[in-house]
């Protein structure tokens, strides 16, 4: 007999429909899986056999062939276990065929027949919205996060078979207690650093990429860690995309629900290119740039990252996606993130003027790790000098996060109402419409071009920062000399120092 059961597999961060076909016929007993399974998927023959026997069901002594259609698409992971087991029971006439007609099955089987969650439940369920999807009980919250799909759950194979025989489906597990709100570090903890604080506010208000350059202990990492507290919650579309990415990566989502708070990812500088941009296997797992979708990617010690790894970020920074291609499969992974980086100006850290111990060759080698095209993609490049004793010992801190956040949200609202996007995403035509330059500002731009201190891309980024500064200050239409000069001051050369005049 032949049985067919719908299921799904994961490709990148997207679910792909799969039909599990099982033929149980005469011949020497055996179990074969065809249809481009990977090693984990091929091992399901042993998991399924042990699970069926452990559940008190009969294992057919027949020649069993499992086909995973479409055959040309690579199948990865253990998520097809449950569908294979159910299709096998239907083919062996232990479950009636009409009982599975409106269901799809996604889940990994334990050797004792228990059902286990696995990475990618949410996108796999989403691609089977035409069916009622059966998932493991511990994956029910994640499966229902997408909303519009009817989901049933079970703890083990016995409960699945009983429900298909007419018993009611088990109730989903109760949601855990509400997570304790995460207390984010406050910007008031940062002493001094008025220029760096202004750059952080501009980055939050306009979505601009930001690079801090300065000696160890100056507060670069401390500043970057306070960016999430300035950002609003994710909009519904981005929240759903972020949830799918977290599910595909096997990361927990809040309370089994939707990722609504912008993520803050801080990979170590020894991370490989695959870890950073994704891919690396037949399922093409998302990397750090995708996990930061809608949030912030913080690269501390930027100068210690391998150069080829950093250059792989250039395309995602421009397009907001990562296109990962392998010989037999291609995936497009969302990766629209805000990048914040921190680096020392040289291998020894620089320190105060005159303290640098690096020779010319060491400095040149260090600077070459960060390519010019990547540096050009930072809208804001700010020198952070060491704090003074008066700053550190003073009793008065800076503005708290709550106060700065109000200004940030107001400026973001102005930008979104005006153009539908944050200022960092304005096109060249948008800049002409929404950020025209005054005569004095145009003269400054010409001077910078003639001195070879500005590129075409750099000009667009300077105008975007100037537009954000104007929005924070009241939102006047024309970009004047003050806004443009400040944007240029916040775009210092790598290894330089900034003298930012804070209004």
N, C-alpha and C positions, 0 to 999 in steps of 0.2 A: 504494500500500500504506500501511496505517496501523500505526504502532508506538507502544507505550506503555512508558515507563520511569519507575520511582519516583525521586524526589529529595526535596529539602527546601529551605526558605528560612528566614530568620531574622526574628523579630518580637520586638523588645525583647531579652530574654535567653532566649527560648524558640524551639526549632525547630518549624517547621510543615510537615507532610507536603505534598508537591507531586507531582503526576503530570504528566510531560512527554509530551504526545501529538504525534506528527509525522505529517503526511499528505504523501506525495510523489505528485503526480498529473500529469495532462497539462495543458498550457497553456503560456503564455509563462513562461520561467524567471524565478523570483522567490523571495523569502524573506520571510515575514511572521510576526511573533510577536504573538500575542494572549493575553489572560488577565491583564490588569492588570500588565504589567511596568513597572518604573521605567526611567529613562534608561540606567543601567548595564546592566540586564538586557536591554534592547532592543538594545544594542550588541553583544550576544553573536553576532548573525548574522555580523558581520564577523570576530570572533575565531574562531568555529567554522569558517567557510569557510577562513580562512588556515591554521588548525591541521590540518584534514583534508588540504588540498593539501600542506602542508609534511611531513606524515607519509607521503606516497606513496600516499594513498588517493584514490578517485575522487569528485569532486564531481558529484552528479547534476544534469543539465541539465533540471530539471523544476520544476514549480510546488510549492514547499514551504511548508506552513503548520504553524506550531508553536503549540500551545495549552497553556497552563500552568493546570492545573486544581487547585483550584477557581478559577473565573474571578473571583469576587468578592473574593478576597483579594489584597492588594497583594504583588507579588514584587519583592524588592530585592536588589541585589548581583550578583556574577558567579558565584555558587556553582552555578548551573544549567547552566553551559557544558558540562561533561562529560556530563551527562545528555542535553542537546540533541544533542550530537555522536553519542553512542551510539545514541539513538533514530533519528537521521537515517540512520546506517549500517544499522540494522535495517530501516528503511523502504525503503532502496535495495537491500536484500538482499545487503549486503556482510558482515553479521553475522547468523547464524541467530537467529530469535526465541527459541527455547528456551534459548539461551545466556545470556540476561539475565533469566530468569524469577525467580531467587532473589536478585538483586542490586538495590541502590540505588546511585546515583552522585552524589557531591558533589565539586565542584572547579572551579577557574577554569582556563581554557586560555590559554596563551601563543600568539602567532602562529606559533611554531615547533613547536607541538604539545605543549610541555611542560605539566605540571600544576603549579599553584601553590596554596598554601594561602591561606585568606582568613579574615576574622573570623567567629566563630561555628561553627567546625567541630564542637566538642564538643556543643552543644545540637542542631545539625542531625543529627548521627549518633544522638544519644539518641532523637530522635523517630522513627527508622527502625530500632528494635530488632527488628522482625519480619523484617528482611532482613540479608544480608551487605552491608556498606556499603563501597564503593570510594572511597578518598580519595587526595589527593596524598601522595607519599612524605614530604615535609617536615611534613605534618600528622598523621602516623600516631600519634606520641606523644600529642598532644592528643586525637585521636579515641578512643584506647584508655583515656583517663583515667577514663571513666565506668564501665568494667568489663564490663558484661553484654552488649555488642554485638560480633558477629563483624566484624572489620575487615580489609580487604585494601587494599594500596596499590600505586601505580605512579608512575613518574617522568614518563611521557609517554603520549600517546594510542596510540602504537605498542604499548607494553607492555600496555595495556588490551585492545586488539583481539587481540593474540596470546594473552593469557590466556583471553579469551572463546572463542577458537578451539581451546582445549585445552591450551595450554602452562601450566606452573605459574606461579602468581602470584609476582612478585619478593619476595624477602625484605625485611622492613622495615629501614630504616636503623638502624644501631647507635646506641644512646643515647649522647649526649655524656658526657664525664666529669662526675662528680658536682660539683655547684656548690660553690664554696668557701663555708662557712658565713658568714653575715653577722654581723659583729661589731657589736653594738648598743652605743650609748653607755651608760656606767655612771652610776648615780645617785650614786656616790661623788664624781663630779666637781663636784656641786652643793655649794657652800659656804654654810653658814648656812641660812636659809629653813626653819626647822622647821615652821611652819604650812603652807607650800606643799607641803613634802615629805609631811606627814601627809595633806593633801588628795589628793595624787597616789596615795598608798597606798590611801586609801578609795575613790577612783575606780576603781582597778584591782580591788580586792576586791569591790566591789558593782556594777560596771558603770555608775557614775553619770556624768552629764554634768558637765563641769568648766569653769569660766571663771576665768582669771587676770587680774587687773586691777592694773596698776602701771606705773611710769615705764619709759622705754627703758633697756635694759641691766640690769634687775633680775634676769633669769634666767627669764622666762616661757617663751620658746621652748625654752630649754635643758631646763627641767623637762618640758615636753610631749613632747619628743623621746625622753625616757627611759621613757615609758609602755609602748611595745611590749615592752621587756625584762622587764616585770613580768607580762605576760599569758601564759596557757597556749596550747598549740597548739589549732587549731580542732577541734571535734568532727566526726565523719565527715559528717553531714548539712550542716552549715554549710560545710565544706571543699568539698563537691561543688557547692553553690550558688555559692560564691566562684569556683570554677573555671569554671563556666558563664558567670559575669559577665565574668571576665577574657577568656575566649574570645570572647564576643560583642563585647567592646570592642576586640578585636585585640591585646590585651596578651599577652606571653609568660607561660607558666606554668612553674614550676620544672622543668627537665629534661624538659619535655613531659608532666609528671605532674599532680599535684593541688596546689592552693594549701592549704597546711597552716598557714602562719605568718600570724597576723593582720596585715592590711595597714595601712599608715599613709599616708593621703592628705593632702596639704597644698596645696590649690589656692590660686592667687594671688588677692588681693582684687579684681582686675579681672575675674575669671571671670563669665561670663554666667549667667543662670538656667538655660538649657539645659545648659551645661557642668556645672552643679552638680547639677541634679535629673534630667537626661536628656531624651530626646526629640529634637526638632529635624529629623527626617527621616522618610521613609516606614518605615524600619526601626526607629525609636525606640531609638536607642543609649542604653546606660546612662550615667548621669552619675557625678560624684564620690561622691555619697551611696551609690550602688549599688556602686561600686568599693571603698568602705570597708566593705562588708557583712561582718560578723563581726570587724571591726577598728576603727580609729580614724580619724575625720575631724578634722583639725586646721585650724582657721581662725585664722591669725595676722593681726594687725591687724583684728580684728573690726569695729571702728568705721569702717573704710574700705570695707567691703562695702556695695553699694547696699542700701537698706532693703528693697525688694521682693524682692531675691534672698534675704536672710536670712529673711524671713517665709515663703518657700516651703519652708523647712526644718521648719516647725512640725508639719505633718501627718506627714511621715516619722518625726520624732522620737517621735511618739505611737504610730503604727501599725506602723512597721517596713517599710513598702512605699511605693512611689511609683506612683500611678495616672496614667499619661500618656494623654490622649485627644486624638485628632485627628478630622477630619471623617469619615474612612473606617476608622479603626483605633484600637484601644485596647490598651494593654499594662500589665501589672502588673509592676513591677521590684522585686526584693528590696532593702531598704535598712535593715537593722537594724544600726546602728553606734553607737559611743560617740563623742560629740562633745566635743572639747577646744578651747577658744578662748582667745585672748590679746588684750588690748587695752590701750591707754593710757587713763587717766581723762579726758583732754581732748586737743584737737588738738596742743598743744605738748608733750604727754607728761607734764606734771605736775612731775616731779622731786621734790625734797625740799620740805617745808612752806615756803611763802612764795615758792617759785621759779616758780609758775605765771604765765604771761603772758597767759592767755586771759581775755577779758571774759565777762560773763554770757551775752550773745547767742551767742558762739562755743561756749561750753560747752553751752548748751541745744540748739543745732543738732547738735552732735556726739552728744549723748545721745539725740536723737530718732531717730537712724539704727537704734538697737537697740530694738525695741519691747518693751513690758512683757510681753506674752504669750511672746515668745521668751526673755527673761531668766528668766521664771518656770519655764521648762523646764530650767534648769541646777540640778541638785541641789546643786552646790557652787560658790559664788562667793567667791573668795579674793583678798584684797588682797596683793600682793607688793611689799614695800618694797625700796629699794636696799640692796645688801649693804654691810656695814661693812668698813673696812680690816682689822680683826682677822679677819673671816671670810675675806677674800680672801687675806691674807698668812699665815694660819695653816697649819701643816703637817698638821693633822688634818682629813680629809675626813669626810663623813657616811657613813651605812651604805651598803655597796655594793648593787647591784641583786640579787645572788644571795641575800643575807640577807633583804631586803624581799620578794623573790619567794616565798620559802618561806612567809612569813606570809600573803601574798596568796592563794596556792594553797590553803592550809589553810582560810582564811575562805571562799573560793569553794566549796570542797568541803562545808563545813558548810551553806551556803545551798542548794546544789543537793540535798543529801541531805534537807534539811528541807522545801523547797517545790517543788523541781524547776526553779527559775529563780533567777537572781541577784536580789539584793535590790532592784535598780533596777526590776525588772519585777513586783514584788509588787503585787497589786490591793488595793483598799480592804478587802475581806473577808480577804485574806491578812494584812494589817497587823493587823487585829483579832485574828487567830489567833496570829500569830507575833511581833508587836511591840506587845503591850499596854503602855499607859503607867501608870506609878506615880502615886500621888496627887500627889506633888510635881511630876512632869512635867506632869500635867494642869493644874495651877495656872499653870505657865509658859506653856503653850499658850493658856490663856484670856487671860492678860495680853497676849500677842502679838497675838491677834485683836482685843482691845479697843483696842489702839494702832494698828490697821490696818497692821501690819507683816507679816501673813501671810494668804495666801489658802487656799482649800480644797485646791487643787493643791499649794501650797507646804507645807501641813501634811503631806500624804502624802509629799512628797519629803524633808522633814526627818525623818520617822519612818523612812524607808528608810535614810537616811544613819546615823541613830542605831542602827538594827539592824545595819548593817555595822560600825560602831564597836564594838558589843557583841560581834560575832562575832570581830573581831580581838583583843579583850581576853579571850576565853574563852567567849563564847556564852551568857551568862545570859539567862533567858527575858524578863524584864520590862525595859522601857526606863525607866531611872531619870533623875534630874535631871542627872547628869553627862553622860550620852550625849546628852540632848536639848539641853543648853546648848552642848555642843561643836558639834552639828549646826547650831544657830542661829548660832554664831560663824562657821561656815564658809559662811554664806549672807548675806554683807554686801551692802548696797545698791551698785549700780553707781556707781563713782567714789569709793566709800568706802575706808576702810582697815580691815584686820582686826587684832585683837589676840587671837590664838588662844593659849589656854593649852594647851600640848602636855603630855599626861599623861606 
